[in-house]
Amino acid sequence: MSTRRRFGTFEGVFTPTILTILGVIMYLRLGWVVGNAGFGGALVIILLAKVVTVTTGLAIASMSSNIKIGDGGSYAIISRSLGIEIGGAVGLPLYLSQSLGAAMYIVGFTEGWTAIFPEHDPLIVSSLVLALLITTSLISARVAMRLQYFIMFLIGFSLVSLFAGTREAGAPILLWGSYESAPFWAVFAIFFPAVTGIEAGAAMSGELKDPKTSLRNGILSSIAISFVVYVGIAYWLSTAVDSQTLRSNYMVMLDISRWQWAILAAILGATLSSALGAVVGGPRTLLALGQNRVVPFGKYFAKRSKNGEPQVAILFTGIIVETALVLGDLNTIAPLLTMFFLITYGTINLAVLIEKQTGITSYRPSFDVPVIVPLIGTAWCAIAMFLINPLFAAVSILVIIVVFAWQVRLGHTAPWGDVRQGFFTAVAEWAIRMGYHVPKSAKSWKPNLMIPVENPEQWKDRLALVRDIVFPRGSARIFSVRILRRTVKEQIGKWVGHYFGRKEAGTQQSEANIEAALKAVTKPMQEEGILTVHTVIEANEFLEGISICTQSLRGMPLPPNIMFLSMSDEHGKNERLEALMSIASREGMGIVVVKMHPEKGLGEKQKINLWLGTKSPNRNLSVLTALQLERNWKGYLNLVHAAEDAEKVLRARKRLRAIASVARLPLDTTVSVQVGDFFETIPAGSEADLNIFGIPEVLDLNAMRRAAELADTTCLFIRESGEESLVA
């Protein structure tokens, strides 16, 4: 049983955050920034860099007041808002960035150490420092945090030494620089990593007594104080040293300070503190990734020691850091690490932006921020990435996409909800509202099928045809009906069962069976990304349920425009089919009736015969349906016409070719004209995998059944609604 020690605001958030921000760049590069940009330019650079941390800090504060974050800091915020896949896609690179960042900080410490003691081997020094940091983390994060108090004292004393130092007599105040060494955005890129330290505090979210308060107060206060420190140092340097010296001497702060040893100690302490923060924080990100099984061997990384420390995660992080130290040149990947931090910060801002804009009631933080804050944060993080290094920005985005695809493939399930459904619903609602103001047009038509089903088991082969009609952007809404009305015998059985305490297992099982069967037959289409829904409706009678459902759907957004029906071999079901077709016509829907061939099915899914009369009222929907099938089958169309006599053959061919041209049918579309009575020509002209006929204005199911028998294939019978157009 682990005992987790909880930290307060100062120890758990403020200290690691500000010590990571007040790092090596402040000591070794801020003077160079001032030398190139002047105090005014440096102030602009500091302000632009701080925009990222201020907006992200406010976003973290807002999210932490709305959800229980737990372990993982930024990863936890992102995964609980945008989903575990996006959280994993950002969290895994973030963890690697924290680990490799620790290696870079150790290298920086080693360079400072070997400058004092040149006889010491750099790799040995780095490895010993890493061993010290890992050991400290394994013992207790509290020990690590309290070690940082001493480092904070060194940094504070070094600032006193700097401001108590000497100035060059008569040194002019450098207000605006000439950017002789580098242009503005290059100078910005050099300085920017100095402010990307808020993750050190956020990573401790699972170790805090009160994350909601501590993250807000600790991060925002460290941002504010570090801003004052940076501006103060920049102003002091601009008044104390000439621009040439600032540009050429990276150790200028050491030269002008009152006590040089204080600056040296602070430089070593700052690098050591940043490395310690990464070694403590990084494993906690890995811990959270392991808890959610986002990474391989997650159950091992999720383990804690008796004192509450993520031992396995710490040791694994130590291996990564040591490997990086041995391999050497970390400067080449430093920009990539910055990119991952920026992506993390931008995603946190994006999460808040989405939560606010979707208007979902679950987002009600006690610390709210105006929408402009996450909007600026999201946009500026994206802009800053490409300003710093366009190549590394593109590479980092590609890495995130690859990791995201991998996470989706793993099929994670999270014990929490996220905002994705709310986001997509909000987008859909917005699109629907906009659609109401746009005139209805046949150009936007696509097949959206409504399918009444009595026996789902009989629809397995028919739904394969449905898939070929609606794929890829159409939809299928499948309905069945649970009959409520009972016979006298059924009612007496219900009373007897109730008296003896028996549940109506038969009725309940029947409903469950229908639901399960619908789910089974629709699953293949759903897996292909087709919008497919199924519902069991309660009604006293099948037709009543379908009628009510149809009326309801026609008044809803994105209504179905085709009722897809099946012709049974049982002649006794003609009345029900007629009634369903009547319902569809009444509601202004197109109609497609399938008569499946019991043996041939859909054949080889190649040739499609489309029968078109001289004045066919159904040619629009017939052509559009045939085109959908031709595309998905990768087959070809054959336009067929039955001419009364040989004199009309040429005219009929010309008319069919005109239809093919106007409808923009594929170039391999063929034309066939049969001479004779319609039913007489069917056997000769129906050689195909599927035949499509129009439904006459005066419905004759017997004639339709006869046509299907003569064709000796699976047949579709189609009646259009008037909303379709083959020329649109």
N, C-alpha and C positions, 0 to 999 in steps of 0.2 A: 504493500500500500504506500504510495508516494505521498510525500508531504510538500505541497507547493507553497513557497514563500511569496507573499504578495508585497508589491512595491507601491509606494506613493508617487505623487506627481513629480517631485524634485528628483528622487533617486531613480525612478523607473523610466521617465520620459525626458524631462528637461536636461538632465546631465548628459546622457548619451547623445541626445540630439545636438545640443550646443557644442559639445566637444568634437563631434563629427563635422559640424559646419566650420568651426574655428580651427581649421587644419593647416596643412602644409602650404596650400595655395595662398593663404593669408600671409604667411611669413616669406615665401619665396617668389610669389608671382604678383601680389597686389601692387608692389612698387613698380614692376614692369608695366602693369595695366595703367597706372597713373602716368608713367613716363610717356606712354603712347597716346593716351586719350585725354590727359589732363584731369584735374579734379572734376570739372563739369562732365566730361565724357565718362569718367569712372563712375560718377554718381548715376548717370543714365544707365550704364551697364549693370550696376548693382541693383537699381530699381527694376530693370527688365528681368534680371535673374530672379529677383525676389517675387515677381508676379507669380512664377510657378509655385514657389513654396507657400506663399500666402494663400493663393486660391486652393491649393491642395490641402494645406493645413486646415482651412475653413471647411473644405469638403469632408475631410476625415472627422473633424469635430461634429459636423452635422450628421454624418452617417453613424458615428459612435453613439449619438444621442437618440438614434432611431432603432438600432438593432444591437443585440448582444454579439460582440465581435468574436471574443474568444481568442484562441491561438492563431497566429499567422499574420496579424497586422493588415497590411494592404491586400494580401491574398484573400484573407477572410472577408474583407469589405467587398472586394470585387466578386468573389464567388457567391456570396449571399445576396448580391444585388443582380448581377448579370448572368449568373449561372456558373456551375462548377467547371464547365468546359472552358469558358473564357477565363475564369479564375485560374485554372490550371495552366492555360496557355500563357498567361502573364506571370503567374506565381513561380513556375519552374525556371524561366530565364531570370526572374528576379533573384531567386535563391542562388543561381550560379553567379550572378553579378555580385551579390553580397560576398560569396566565397572568394571570387577572384579579386574583388575589391580589397578583401583582407590581405591577400597576397601582395597587392600593390602597396598597401600601407606598410606592410612589413619590409618590403624592398626599400621604401622611402626611409624607414627607420634605420635600416642597415647602411644605406648610403651616408646618413648623418653620423652613424656610429663609426664607420670605417674612415670618415673624414677626420675623426678625432683619434682613432686607433687604426691607422692604415695597415698595421701588421696582421690584423684579424681577418680570417677568411670570410668573405661575404655570405656564402652559402651556409656555413656553420653558424654564423651569427643569426641568419634568418631562421634556420631550423630550430635553434635554441629559443629564440623569441616565440616562435610558433608553439613549441612545446610548453613554454611558460603560459601562454594565453590559453591553450587547450586545457592544461592542468587546472588553471584558475576557473575556467568555465565549468569543468567537471565537478570541482569541489562545490561551487555555489555561484550562481549569478549575482548574489548579494555581495560576495567578496569582490567580484569583478566590478560591480557598480561602485563600491566604496573605494576601490583602487583609483577610480576615475576622479574622486574628490581631490586626491593629491595632484593629479594631472591638471585639474581645473585651477588649483592654486598656482601651479607653475605658469600656466597660460596667463592668469591674471597678473602675476608678478612680472611676467615678460612685458605686458602692456604698460605697466608702471615704469619699467626700465626704458621702454621706447619713448614714452612721453616725457620722461625725465632726462632724455639724452640731449646731445648737442645739435645745434643747427648750424648750417653754413652761413657765415656772415654775408648779408646782402643777397641771399638766394631769392630770386624772383618767385612769386606765386604762380604756379602753372595751372591756369584755369582751363584752357582748351589745348589739347595736344595736336600734333601734326600727323600721327599714325605713321611714323617713319619705318617702324619695324614690321607692322602688320596693319591691315585695314580694320575697320570698326568691328565687323562681325567675327573676324578671326580673333580679335582681342576678347570679344564676348565669349567665344568658344573656349578660350583658355581659362577664363574666370569662372564659367558657369558651374563646373563640378564642385566649386567651393560651397554652393548653396544646397546641394542635393544630399542633405544629411538627415532629413526628417524621417526617413525609413528606419533609422537606428532606434528612434523612440517608438514608432508605430509597430515595429517587430515585437516589442515587449507587451503587446496588448493582452496576451493570455496570462501575464504575470502580475497584472495590476489589481489593486484593491478596488478601484472605481474607474474602469476604463473610460466611461462616458465623460467624467470630469477631468481625469488625468491627461488623456490624449489631447483634449481641447486646450487646457491651460498650459500643459508642458510644451507642446509643439508651438503654439502661437507665441508664448512668451520667449522661447528660444529664438524664434524667427525675428521678433522685435529687437531683442538685445543684440543678436548677431548683426542685425542691420545697423544699429547705432555704432557698434565696434568697427565694422567695415568702413562706414562713412567717416568716422573719426580718424581712423588710420590713414585713409585716402587723403583727407584734408591735411593731416599732419605732414605726410610725405610730400604733398604738393607745395607746402610752404617751407620745408626743411632741406630739400635736395633738388638739384637741377635735373631737367628731363633726360639729358644724356646719361647721367649717372644712374638714374632710375631704370633706364632701358638696358644698360650694359651690366649692371651689378645686381644679380639676383639676391645677394646677401647684404643689401644696403641696410636693412633693418638691424642686422647684426653690427654693422659699422657705426651707426649713429646712436645706438642704445647706450644707456648709462652703464649697464653691467652686461657684457657680451655673453657671459656664461648663462644668464637668465634666458636669452633668446635661444641659445643652443639647447638648453634643457627643455624649453617649451616646444621647440621643433621636434625633438625626440619624443617628448611626451604627447604631442598632438598626433604624430603618426602612430604611436603605440596605442593611444586612446581610440583612434579611428579603427585600427585593426582589432582591438578588443571589442568594440561595439559590433563590428561585423562578425566576429567569432561567436559572440553571444547571441546576436539577432538572427544571423543566417540559419543556424540549426533550428530555431523556433519556426521559421518559415518552412523548413523541411519537415519539421514535426507536424505542422498543420497539413501539408501536402500528403504526408503519410497517413494521418488520421482519416483523410478522405479517399485514400487509395489512389491518389492522382499519379503517384510515381511507383515504379516497380519496387517490390519488397516494402511496401508502405507500412505493413503491420510492425516491422522491425523499427523503422524510423519513428513510429508513433509511441514507442516505449519510453517511459521515464524511469529514472533511478529512484531509490528510496527517498532521496532529498528533493525529488521533483524535477531534476535536470534531464533533458533529452540526451542521454548518454550516447546512444547509437548515432543520432544525428550529429552530435558534436564531433565524435570520432571520424565519421564519414567526411564531415566538412574539413577536418584536419588533414585527411588524405588528399582531398582536392587541392587544398591550399599548398601542401608540401609538393605535390606534383607540379603545380604552377610555378613554384619557386625553383624547382629543379630544371624545368624546361626553359625558364628564363624570360625573355623579352615580353614583358607585359604591356609595354607602351603601345604596341601595335593593336591590342584589343581594348585599350582604355576607352576610346570613343564609343565602342559597341556597348560597354557597360553603362556609360552615360545614357545611351539610347534606351536601354531597358528600363532604367530608372524613370526616364521621361515618359515612356509608354505606360509605366505603372501609374505615375502621377496623372497623366492624361486620362487613363481609364477610370481612375477614382473620380475625377471631375465629371467624366462622362456618365458614370453611374448616378451621381447626384442629379445631373441635368436630366437624365431620362426619368428618374423617380419623380422629379418635380413636374416635368412636362406631361407625364402620363396621367396625372391627377388621381392616382390610386390612393385609397384611404389608408393603406398600411404605412404610407410615408407621412409621418407626423412627428418629426424630430422636435425635441425640446429646444434645440439650438438650430434654428433655421437660418438659411442664407438666401439673399436675393438670387434670382436665376442668372443674373449677369456674372456672378462669381464663377460658377462651374463652366459657364459658356466661355468666358475669357480663359480660364484654366485649360480647358480642352483644346481650344484653338491655339493658344500660345505654346503649349507643349508640342503640338504637331509642327508648328512653324519653327520653333527652336531646334527641333531635331534636324531639319533640313538646312537650317542656317549653320549649325555646328559642323555637320558632315553629311552631305546628301547620300553618299555611297553607303556609309554605315547605317544611315536612317532606313534606306531601302532594304539592306541586308537584315536589320533587326525586325522590320515588319514582316519580311519573308519568313524568318525564324518563328515569329509568333503565329503566323498562319499555319505553318507546318505542324507546330506543337498543338494548335487548336484542332486541326484535322485529326491528329493522333488521339487527342482527348475525346473527340466525338466518336471515333472508331471504338474506343474502349467502352463506350456506353455507360457512363457513370450514373449513379443514382445518389442524390443528396438528401439528407434528412431534413432539409429546409426548403422553403419555397424561394423563388426569385422573381424578378420583375419582368422577365422576358415575355410571358404571356400578356401582361399588362401593356408592355411596350407595343407588341404586335397588334393587340386589340386597339390601342389608341391610334396606331397608324391606319388600321382598317377603318375605324370610325371616322377618322379625318378624310380618308379617301371616299367613303360613302357620302359624307356630307358634301364634299366637293362634287361628287357625281350627280347629286340631286340638281345642281345648278347647270349641268351640261345637258344639252338636248340629246335624247336617245337616238342612237344611230346604229344601222346594221353593220357598220364597220367594226364595232366593238363586240359583235356577236361571237360567242363560243358555246360549245355544247355543255349545258348544265342539266343533267338528267335527274328526273325524279322517278324512282322505281318502286312500285308497290309489290310486295312479296308476301305470298301466303306460306309457301314452303321453301325456306332457304336452301335446303339440300338440293332442290331441283334447279337452283340458279348457278351452280358452280361453273358449268359450261357457258351459260349465257353471260355471266359477268366477265368472262374473258373477252367477249365481243364488246361489252360495255367499255372495258378498259381500252380497247382499240379505237373506240369512237371518241372518248374524252381525252386521251393522253395527248399532250402533256399538261395542258392548262385548263382543261375542262373540269367538271366536278360530277359527283354522283351522290345523291341523297337517297338512301334505301330505307323503306318503311315497312314494318309489319304491324299487325293488329292483334292485341290480346282481347278476346271476346269476353265481355262482362256478363251478358245476358245468359241465364241458365234455364234449363228445362225444369219442370216440376220434380222429376226424379233427381236431378243434380242438386236442387235446392234442399230436398229432404235429406240427401246424403250429407250436405253441409251441416244441417241441424243436428243430425245424429253424431257426426264427427265432433261438433262443438260440445255436445252433451257429454261425450266420453273423453273429452280433452285431446282429441286428435286434430292436428293441423291438416290443412288441405294440401297435402304434399303433392298431389297430382297436378293441381292448378299452378302451384308455385314452381314446381319442376318444369312444367310446360313453358312458363314464362322464361325461366332460366335457360331452358334449352333453346328457345327462339333467340334470345339475346346472344348466347354462345355461338349458335349457328351463324347469325348475322356477322358477328365479330370474325368468325373463321373465314367466311367467304369474302369479306371486305379487306382483310389484312393484306393480301398480296398487292392490291391497288394502293393501299396506304404506304406500304414499304417502297413503292415506286415514286412516292411523292405526289400522288394524285389526291386531291381534296375529296375524301370519301367519308361520309358520316352515315350512321345507322341508328334508328330509333324504333322502339316498340311502343305503339300507341294503344291506349285503352279505349274501347268503344263497344257499343252493343252489337255492332255488325261491321263486317269488313269494309264495305263500301262507304258506310257512314264515317268510319275512321279516316279513310283515304280522302274523302270529300272535305272533311274538316281540316285535315292537314294541308291539302292543296290550297284551300282558300287562305289559310293562315300564311303559308309560305309565299303566295303571290303578293301579299301585302308587306313582306319583309324585304330588307336589303338583299341584293344578289339572289333573286328568286330563280327557281328552275324554269327552263324554257322548253323542255321536252319531257313528255311522259313516255318512259320506255316500258313496253308491255310484252308479254309472251303469249303466243297462241298455242293452246293446248290441243292435244289429240282427242281430248274428251269433248265431243260435240255439245254436251250438256253445259259447258262453261262459256258458251257463246254469249249468253245474256250478261254475265259478269264482265266479260271483255268489252262488250258494247257499252255497258254502264261506265266503265273506267274511261273509255274513249270519249264518252259524252262529257264526263267531268273535265277532262283535259281540254276539250273544245270550248266548254263554257268558261274556263279560266284563261283562255287565250294562249294555250300551250301547243307546241308542235307534238306530233305523235309518231313514235317508231314502234312497230310491232314486229317481233322476231318469230319466225317459225323454224325451229331448229330441225335439221335433218337427223334422224335418230342414229344413223350409222356414219355418215360422211362428216358431220360436224361442220367445221370451217375449212375443211380440205387442206390444201397446201398454202392457203393465205396468199394467193398470187393474183388471179384474175377476178375482177369485179365487173359484173354486168349491170349497167344502169339503164333501165327501160324508161324511155321518154316518149310520151305521146305528142301529137301535134300541138295541142293546147293544154299541156299538162299543168294543172294548178299547183303541183307539188315539186316542180323541178328545182326550186331554190334550196330547200332543205335536203332534197335527195342528192343534189350535186355536192353540197357542203358535207353531208355525211359520208358520201363516197370518197371525197377528197381526204377526210380524216383517216378512213380505213386504208386508202392507197398509200398515204404517207407512213402510217405505222406498220403496215404489212410490207412496205417496199415492193409493192406489186404494181399492177397497171389497170387502167380503166378501159372498158369497152362500152361505148354508147350504143344502145340497141333500140330500134324502132320497128314496129309492125305496120307495113304499108298495105293498103287495101288491094292495090294492083301494081303491076310492073311499071306503069307510067309514072307513078309517084315516087319511085325509088330514088331517082337522081335528086329530086326536090328534097326528099327526106334526108339524103346524105349531106346535101348542102346545108340544110337546117341544123343538123347535128354538129357539123364542123363549125358553124357559126356560134353555136352554144359553147363548144369547146374553146373557141377563140375568146369570146366575151367573158367566159368564166375563168380564163387563164388556166386551163387544165394542162397537165404535163404533156410534153411533146410526144411521148410514146402512147398517148391515148388513141385508141382505134375506134372505128365506126362500123356498125353492122346493121343492115336493113333487111328484115325478113318480109316476104310477100305472103299475104293471106290474112285470115282472121286471127285476132290476137291470141286466143287460146291455142289455135292450130300451130302458130309459129313458135310457141314457147319451147317445145321439146328440141327443135332444131337450133334455136338461138340462145339457149340457156346454158350451154357448156361453159362452166365457170366454177369458182369456189363459192361464190355468193351472188345471188341475184337480188336487185333492188327494184321494187315496183312502187308506184304511187297508189294511195288509197282513194278510190273514187268518191265524189261528193255524196252520192247515195251509197251508204255503207252496205256492203254485201260480203259477210264473212265467209259464206260458202264459196263465192267466187275467189276470194283470197286463198282459201284452203285448196281450191282446185288448181290455182296458179302454182302454189308451192309443190303440189304433187306432180304436176307436169314438168316443172323445172328440175325436180329431183335433186335439189341442193338446199342448203339453208337459205332462207329468204328474209328480206326486210321489206316491210310495207310502211310507207311514210306519208304523212299528211302534215303540211307546213302550217304555221300560224299566221303568216303574213309579215312577221318581223324579220325574216331572213332575206338575204339577197346574195345571189351568186356573183353579181358584178361589183359589190362593195369592196 
